[in-house]
Amino acid sequence: MKKRSTVNSSIRGRRALLRTGAVAVAGFWLMGLSSFESLFIPSKKLWEHWIEHDPYSTTTIDHGPWGRLLMRYLSVAADGVNRFRYAAVSPSDRQALSAYVKSLESVPIRRYSKEEQLAYWINLYNAATVDVVLAHYPVESIRDIDISPGIFGVGPWGKKLFIIEGEEVSLNDIEHRILRPIWPDPRLHYALNCAAMGCPNLQPQAFSPDLMEEMLESAAHAFINSPRAVWPTEKGIAVSSLYAWYEEDFGGSDAGILAHLRSYAGPELRQRLSGVTRIDDHDYDWALNGTKTPKS
C-alpha cells in the first residue's frame, strides 16, 4: 500500500505539472506566439573551449564549395528577400554541400586566427542549416524539422550535428555559446540565416575575413531597411521578433533597439522612426525561405 501511495503521488505530481504547463502555454499563446517563443531562445553563455586562437596564424580555410552553391541556387527577388532553390539542388550538389560541412568538422579551428574563426563559424552555421533543410525537404518551415532533444525542443537547433575537435556541437552552440559571447557584435544576427522568410538574408557569397566588415554592414543595412525589420502599426511601429529575442544584444531596451535601427536607417525609415520612443509589437515569419517552384 505504501508503494502504491508513492506511485499515485508521483502520478498526481506529474499531472499537476502538466496542468501548470498547459496553463502557462495557453497564457503565452494569448500573449502571442513570438512572446512564447522567446522562452526557448538560449541565453548567451560562453563555451570557454573555443576562446583559444592563434593570432599569428596565416592559414586560411577554403569556403569555395559553399560559395559556388550559393551562386547556383540563391535567388534574389524583387521584394529583397533572398530565397534558396531547395527543390532545384542536384544530387551531386547535395553531396558537395554535405562534404563541405563534413570537411569543416575536421578543421582544427582553435589553431586559426580569430578572423578566420569568425568566417568559419558563420559559414558552417549557414551551410549546415541548408544541409539540414535539404535532408528533410520538402517542409513548410524549418521548425517542422523536429530533431532537437527535449520535450520543448523545436526545429534542428538543439541537435548535436557536428563533432569538432572532439566536441559535440549544435547550431545553438555556434550561435549562443561561441559567436555571440566571443564576438559581441549585433551585426552577427544579420549574418546567420535560419532558413525563414523573416530572417535576415542568406548572403550570395561565403563570408571571408577580408570581406567580413563589408558584408556585415551590407547585411545590417539591407535587413533594417526592409519591411521585415520595421513596419507601421496603428499605435506606432512593430519590429522583427529578432530584436525582442535578442534585446540584450541591441542595447537592452526599446531605446537601444531604436538607436541601432536609426544608425542604419535610410531616408524612408528615418522618417518613420522620427519621434518614436517605444516599440509596440513584434512578429516573425517562419515560412521556409525557398522558391515555390524550381528554376532551371
N, C-alpha and C positions, 0 to 999 in steps of 0.2 A: 504493500500500500504506500509505503514511504517513497519507493522508487517511482511509482505511478504518479504520485503527487508532484514530484520533481519534474517529471516529463510534462505533465499538464501545465505546470507553472511556466516551463520553458516555452511551450506552445503558446500560452496566453501572452507571454512576453513578446514573442515574435509577431503575433497578430497585432498587438498594440503598436509595435514598431512600424508594421506595415500600414496600419491605420494612420499613424502620425505622419509617415512618409507620404501617404496618399493625400492627406490634407495639405502638407507642405507643397507637394507638386501642384495640386489644384490652386493653391494660393498664388504660387508663382506663375501659373498659367494665366490666371486672371490679370496679373501684372504685365503679362506679355512674354512671348517665347524668348526674346533676347534677354530679358531680365533673368529668366530661369536658366538660360544657357550660361550666364555669367558665373553661376555656381560651379561650373565644371571647367572653367578656364584655369589651367595650372598656374600657381604662383611662380614668380621669378626666384629661383633658388640655385645658386652656383654649384656646379659639379666641378670641384677643385681639380680633379684629374686632368681636365682639359685646359687648364691655365698655361701649362708648360708650352713653350715655343722656343725656336732658335732665331734670335734677332739677326744672326749673321748668315742664315741660310739663303742661298740664291736659287735653290731648286724650285722648279715650277711644276704644276700639275696640268696635264692636257685635258681641257674640257671640250675639245673639238667635237667628239661624238654627240654630246648634248647640244652644242650649238648648231650642228648640222640638222638634228631632228627638229629643233625649234624653227629653223629656216624653212624646213619642208612642210611642217604641219601646223604652225601657228598662223592664224588668220587675224588680221587687223580690220575690224568692221567700222562702218561709218559712225556708229554710236560710241566709238572709243573703247569698247570692251574687246580685249584680245581673247579669242576662242581657240581652243586646241581641237584639231580634227581627229578625235579619238577613233572614229569609225573608219578613217582612211589609212590608218597606220598599217603598213605591210608586215607580214610575219618576220621578214628579215630585219626591218627596223625595230620591231618589237623586241627581237632578240638582241639587237645592238644596244637598245636602251637598258635592258636588264644587265647586259655585260658591262656597260659603263658604270651603272650603280654598283655592281659587284666589284669592279676594279677599284672603286673609291674605298671600299671596305678594307682593302689590302694596303692602303697608303698609311705609313707611319706618321700620321699628321702632326704629332707633337714635335717632330724634328723639323718642321717647316716654320717659315716666318709667320708672324701674326697676320700680315696682309694676305698671304697665300691661304692661311687657315680660314679667314673670313669668306673668301670666294668659295672655298671647298665646302663649307657647311651650307651656304646658301644654295649652291648648285646641287648638292646632294639632296637637300630637302625638296627642292622643286622637281628634280628628275625622279626621285623616289615617289613623290606624290602622283605624278603622271603614270609611273610604272604600276602603282597600286590600282589606280583607276582602270588602266588597260587590263589588268589581271581580273577585274570584276565587271568589265564593261559588257553590256550596257547597264547603266544605272542613272537614275534621275538626279541623284545628289551623292556627293562623297560621303555624306552621313549615313547613306544606306549600306556602306561597306562596313558592317558591324563586326570588326575583328578585334577591337580593343578589349582588354580584360576587365573584369569587374561588372557588377550589376548595373552601374551607371555609366559604363564605358560606351562611348559614342564614336562612330567612324573608325578610321585606322590609326589615329594619332597616338594612342597609348600602347600599341603593339610593338614589341622589340623586333624591329625589322632588320637591324644590322648587327654585326659583330666587328667592332673596330678596336684594334689594339687589345683584343681580349675582352672588351667591354660590350655588353648588350646595350644597344642604343635605339630609341624610338624617335619618331618625328617630334613628339612633345619634348623629349630630352634635348634635341637640337635647338628647338626654339626657346624653351623656357629655362633650361639648365646650362646651356652653352652660349648661344647667341645673345640673348637679352642681358644676362649678367656680365659677360666678358666684354661685349661691345654695347654699352648703354646708349644706343643711338635710335631715336624713334623712327628714323627713316628705314630701319630694317623691316618694319611692318609692311613697307611698300615693296620690299624685295622678295618676301616669301609669298608663295601662291598656294592657296588651299583648294584649288580646283572648283571654286564657286564664283557665280556671277557677281556677287557682292564684294569679292576680294580684289585687292589691287592687282593690276595686270601681271600675267606671266610675261616676262620681258622677251623680246625677239632674239636675244643673244645670251650666251652664258656670261655670268659675272666673272670679272677678272680683276686682279689688283690694280692694273693700270687704268681701268675704266670704272672702278668702284665708285669714286666720288661723283663722277658724271652721271652714272646710271642711277645712283640713289637719289640725286637731285631731280633727275628727269622723272623717275617713278613717283616721287612725292608730289611734284607739280602736276603730273597727269592725273593722279587719283584725286587729289584735293579739289581740282577744278572740274571734276566730273560729277554728274548727278548722283553717283553712288556715295559720295562723301558728304555732301551737304545739300539739303533741299528745303524749300519753304513749307511752313505749316500755318494753320490759322492763328496760332499764338506767336509764332516766330520762326525758328528753324529746327530741323531734325538732322542728325548726323548718322554716319555709319556706326553700327554697333562696335566696330573696331576700336573706336575712341572710348566707348563705355567699358569694354572688356579690359582695355589696357590703359586706363586713365592715368595710372601712376607713371607710365612712360611718356605721357603727353602733358606733364605739368601737375597732375594730381587733382585737377579741378576743372570746372567749366571754363574758368578764366584762362587756365593753362592750355586747354584744348583750343579755345578760340584764338589765343595768341599764336599757337602753332599754325592753325589754318590761315590766319592773316599773313603769316610770313611767306606763304606760298601762293596766296590768292592772286588771280588775275583781276582785271578791272571789274568784270561782272560779279564775281564772288566777293570782291572787296566791297562793292556797293551793297550787296545782300547782307554782309556782316556788319555794315555800318550801324553803330548804336546797339548792337546785340550784346547782351551781358550774360545770358544764360541759354542753355540748350534744353529744349522742351521734350525731345523724344529721340529714339534711335532705333534702327532696324538693319536687317541684313538679308540678302538674297542668297539662299543656299543652293539654288538650282545649279546643275553642273555647267561649267564654262566650256561647253562643247558646241560644235556646229550641229544643226539639226540633220543635215544630210552631208555625206562625204563629198568633197570636191576633188576632182582629178588634178 
